[in-house]
Amino acid sequence: MIHLETKRLVLRDYTPADAEEYYQLKMDQGAMGRYMRDIMLHSREEAQADFAHVLADAKKPDRTFVFLRVERKEDGVQLGSVGYTVEERTPVGKLVHAGYFYFPAFWGQGYGTEAMGEAVRFAFEEDNVYRLTTGCLEENRGSERIMQKCGLIKEAERPGWQWHDGQMKTRLEYRLLREEYLASLSPSGAGRTGG
């Protein structure tokens, strides 16, 4: 079981007791409907199956999904979820694709950056990740700021890449390699924001 803490947050694996709140998050129009439609859930039955898969995968030694519940330390209120999916395992480490989504009530308060910073730290320092990638639509400035504040490096801008809200839109891609992460920790590095 993964259990991480930052100044204000707890990031942890989901448990069976989290079922109802997991459903609420993954079916929330505000948290998922704007930019996460591809993983948004639309029925209780769909949510139950998805949650069962999350719980089962977390028990595997070679788990694929490392998405954690993000809650406020002071009161245990669920804010959202952060983590990554393992896309490939190589001799030098895992290649993962990261993501995050939060209830709109908690946007703009630094929680996303704090949680993502800790997820990045865990990936490179504890989970043998070699490359972490993520991205967002160009218009999603809040998401891009999280990536930048967590030390990720922009590697692509893809015009007309993704169909969204009735039109083709530009997608931005960010990455961080293990050596880039480690360099950011050195006194001469740029430093990073997070937990």
C-alpha positions in Angstrom: 0.0 0.0 0.0 1.3 3.4 -0.9 0.8 6.2 1.7 2.6 9.5 1.1 2.3 12.8 2.9 3.1 16.4 2.1 2.6 19.5 4.2 -1.2 19.6 3.6 -2.0 16.4 1.9 -2.2 12.6 2.1 -1.8 10.6 -1.1 -2.7 7.0 -0.7 -4.0 3.9 -2.4 -7.8 3.6 -2.5 -9.4 1.1 -0.1 -12.9 -0.5 -0.3 -14.2 2.1 2.1 -13.5 4.8 -0.6 -15.9 3.4 -3.1 -18.7 6.0 -2.8 -16.2 8.9 -2.9 -14.4 7.4 -5.9 -17.7 7.2 -7.7 -18.5 10.8 -6.9 -15.1 12.0 -8.3 -15.0 9.9 -11.4 -18.6 10.8 -12.3 -18.3 14.5 -11.5 -19.0 16.7 -14.4 -16.7 19.5 -13.1 -13.7 17.3 -12.3 -13.9 15.0 -15.3 -16.3 16.5 -17.9 -14.1 19.4 -19.1 -10.8 17.7 -19.9 -11.0 14.1 -18.7 -14.0 12.8 -20.7 -12.0 9.7 -21.9 -11.8 8.3 -18.3 -15.0 9.8 -16.9 -17.5 7.2 -15.7 -21.2 7.5 -16.5 -23.0 4.9 -14.4 -22.8 3.3 -11.0 -22.3 -0.1 -12.7 -19.4 1.3 -14.7 -17.9 2.9 -11.6 -18.2 -0.3 -9.6 -16.3 -2.3 -12.3 -13.6 0.4 -12.6 -13.1 0.6 -8.8 -12.8 -3.2 -8.5 -10.1 -3.1 -11.2 -8.3 -0.3 -9.3 -8.3 -2.3 -6.0 -7.2 -5.5 -7.7 -4.3 -3.8 -9.6 -3.0 -2.2 -6.4 -2.4 -5.6 -4.9 -0.1 -6.8 -7.8 3.6 -6.5 -7.3 3.9 -5.3 -10.9 0.9 -3.0 -10.8 0.1 -0.9 -13.8 -2.0 1.9 -12.2 -0.5 4.1 -9.5 -3.3 6.6 -9.1 -3.7 7.7 -5.5 -6.5 9.3 -3.6 -5.6 12.9 -2.7 -7.1 14.1 0.6 -6.6 17.0 2.9 -4.5 16.0 5.9 -6.5 18.1 8.3 -9.9 16.6 7.7 -9.6 13.7 5.2 -11.7 15.4 2.6 -11.1 13.9 -0.9 -9.8 16.6 -3.3 -9.1 14.4 -6.3 -6.6 11.9 -7.7 -3.0 11.9 -8.9 -0.6 9.3 -10.3 0.5 7.5 -13.4 0.0 4.5 -15.6 3.0 2.2 -16.3 3.2 2.0 -20.1 6.4 -0.1 -20.4 9.1 -1.7 -18.3 12.6 -1.4 -19.6 16.1 -2.4 -18.2 16.6 1.2 -17.1 13.2 1.7 -15.4 9.5 2.2 -16.0 8.1 4.5 -18.6 4.9 6.1 -17.2 2.2 8.6 -18.3 1.0 10.8 -15.4 -2.3 12.6 -14.8 -4.4 14.3 -12.2 -8.0 15.5 -11.7 -9.7 17.4 -8.9 -13.1 18.7 -7.9 -13.3 22.3 -9.2 -13.9 23.6 -5.6 -10.2 22.8 -4.9 -8.7 24.3 -8.1 -6.3 27.3 -7.8 -5.2 26.5 -4.2 -1.9 24.8 -4.9 -3.1 21.3 -4.1 -2.5 20.0 -7.6 1.1 21.2 -7.7 1.7 19.8 -4.1 0.3 16.4 -5.0 1.9 16.1 -8.4 5.3 17.2 -6.9 5.0 14.3 -4.4 3.9 11.8 -7.1 6.9 12.8 -9.2 9.2 12.4 -6.2 7.8 9.0 -5.4 8.1 7.9 -9.1 11.8 8.6 -9.4 13.0 8.0 -5.8 10.9 5.0 -4.8 9.2 3.3 -7.9 12.1 2.9 -10.4 10.5 5.3 -13.0 12.9 6.4 -15.8 10.6 8.6 -17.9 7.4 10.4 -16.8 5.3 12.1 -19.5 2.0 14.0 -19.4 0.2 16.6 -21.3 -2.9 18.9 -21.7 -4.8 21.0 -24.1 -3.1 24.3 -24.7 -6.1 26.1 -23.3 -5.8 24.3 -19.9 -3.4 26.7 -18.4 -3.9 25.6 -14.9 -2.8 22.0 -15.8 0.2 23.3 -17.7 1.3 25.4 -14.7 1.3 22.3 -12.5 3.6 20.6 -15.0 5.9 23.6 -15.1 6.0 24.1 -11.3 6.8 20.4 -10.8 9.9 20.7 -13.1 8.6 19.0 -16.2 10.0 20.0 -19.5 7.9 20.9 -22.5 8.9 18.7 -25.4 6.1 19.2 -28.0 3.3 21.5 -29.1 0.9 19.7 -31.4 -1.4 22.0 -33.3 -4.7 20.5 -34.5 -4.0 17.3 -32.5 -7.1 16.6 -30.4 -10.8 16.9 -31.2 -12.5 18.7 -28.2 -15.7 20.7 -27.9 -16.4 20.6 -31.6 -13.0 21.6 -32.9 -9.4 20.5 -33.3 -7.2 21.9 -30.6 -3.5 22.1 -29.8 -2.1 19.7 -27.3 1.1 20.3 -25.2 3.3 17.4 -24.1 5.7 17.5 -21.1 8.3 15.0 -19.8 10.8 14.4 -17.1 13.6 11.8 -17.1 15.3 10.4 -14.0 18.5 12.2 -14.7 16.7 15.5 -15.2 14.8 15.0 -11.9 18.0 14.2 -10.1 19.8 17.3 -11.6 16.9 19.5 -10.3 17.7 18.3 -6.8 21.3 19.4 -6.9 22.3 22.9 -5.4 22.9 24.1 -9.0 19.6 22.7 -10.2 16.5 24.8 -10.8 14.8 23.1 -7.8 11.2 22.0 -7.8 7.9 22.6 -6.0 5.9 20.0 -4.3 5.7 18.4 -0.9 
